[in-house]
Amino acid sequence: MKWKQQIHGMKAYQPGKPIEEVKKMYGLDEVVKLASNENPFGSSPKVKAFLQQGETNHAIYPDGYAQDLRTAVANHLGVKETELIFGNGSDDLIAIITRALLYPGVNTVMADPSFSQYWHNAEIEGAEVRKVPCIEGRHDLEAMLEAIDENTSVVWVCSPNNPTGTIVTDAELQGFLKQVPSDVLVVLDEAYIEYVNDPAHENTLKYFRQYENVILLRTFSKAYGLASFRVGYGIAQEQTIAKLDPVRAPFNNTILSQKVAAIALEDQAYIEHCREANEKGKQQFVTWCEKQGLHYYPSQTNFVLFEVKADSNTVFEEMMKKGFIIRSGAALGAPGYIRVTIGTEEQNAKFLSLLEEVLYEQGVLA
Ligand SMILES: *Cc1c(COP(=O)(O)O)cnc(C)c1O
């Protein structure tokens, strides 16, 4: 058949292995997944209460405009309803942006390592991908500026960055946005924004008002604990949203997902609770890494990328045998490192003690 040339040899996204599969593979009763940065505490109890009453009519199509959720998000952020676009997860928005702006002959600039969907989608559209190496896990915005030329359509800034967990500071972003040509869209992917507590990171909403060529991406998949419902959204000026909207599939969120997202958004006390628990969990990892003398990136997220001084695929396999699914840095552009989602206090403690065993076996720790 006449496949697009770009998809020859392309591989599907390799997600963290599902819990049930790992249980069967190794005959384990309990498996903990710390691989995909989901919220270990799940979603707000209000979502669970809503789901139990189960009165939704699933025979009808959802509201393609997500009106109620749109109103809730607009009120929460203090933006106009017309400044929002909803996606089937922010993955969907990445695909929509790519489809609207990238094609053979144009290029797109991103950090390396960063979120794989940026380059994956760009390659499908046949655009040239320009990966700019991070410095100490942080975006090198100067070099990213230099990589921009007259054929650049989209620049991706992932802050906090997946997989390193680092942020772009407000001062850095200000300087960067001033210099990016006004016809280049800057995508500010903020999937982990709810976890950020560094004062160097200020309210980024002001940027989409200040710059027509900025879109912010946020999601209900991480801190809100609703990954399975697939809801993400973009915030940009009206004319940008109006350009992207026709590229969106007409019913890209389900009825249920729109409802639970709105309910979860209301419960900010729950998000605050998760943020605090995450801080404590992060400290468990940081303390451990420092004790073992292993390098880690300062994380502003619910995961930590840290050095294992061993083959990261081996460590990944060995930890899986012990009932913990994590991500090998080798798969994320950070060989020699592992990326671990911060779990509950108990999960973190168990994980770290088992990791100590593995690194002992690997001859890393004495
Ligand atoms: C998880 C993640 C996403 C995708 O989230 P969904 O809303 O579930 O599609 C986007 N960007 C980054 C950086 C992520 O880590």
PDBQT file of the ligand as one rigid body, heavy atoms in Angstrom, charges set to zero:
ROOT
HETATM    1  C1  LIG A 401       2.265  12.708  30.595  1.00  0.00    +0.000 C 
HETATM    2  C2  LIG A 401       2.674  13.823  29.705  1.00  0.00    +0.000 A 
HETATM    3  C3  LIG A 401       1.847  14.300  28.681  1.00  0.00    +0.000 A 
HETATM    4  C4  LIG A 401       0.620  13.591  28.210  1.00  0.00    +0.000 C 
HETATM    5  O1  LIG A 401      -0.362  13.578  29.069  1.00  0.00    +0.000 OA
HETATM    6  P1  LIG A 401      -1.846  13.172  28.638  1.00  0.00    +0.000 P 
HETATM    7  O2  LIG A 401      -2.626  14.383  28.981  1.00  0.00    +0.000 OA
HETATM    8  O3  LIG A 401      -2.158  11.985  29.467  1.00  0.00    +0.000 OA
HETATM    9  O4  LIG A 401      -1.876  12.863  27.174  1.00  0.00    +0.000 OA
HETATM   10  C5  LIG A 401       2.242  15.415  27.964  1.00  0.00    +0.000 A 
HETATM   11  N1  LIG A 401       3.412  16.000  28.201  1.00  0.00    +0.000 NA
HETATM   12  C6  LIG A 401       4.250  15.547  29.138  1.00  0.00    +0.000 A 
HETATM   13  C7  LIG A 401       5.538  16.230  29.347  1.00  0.00    +0.000 C 
HETATM   14  C8  LIG A 401       3.913  14.438  29.905  1.00  0.00    +0.000 A 
HETATM   15  O5  LIG A 401       4.780  13.963  30.813  1.00  0.00    +0.000 OA
ENDROOT
TORSDOF 0
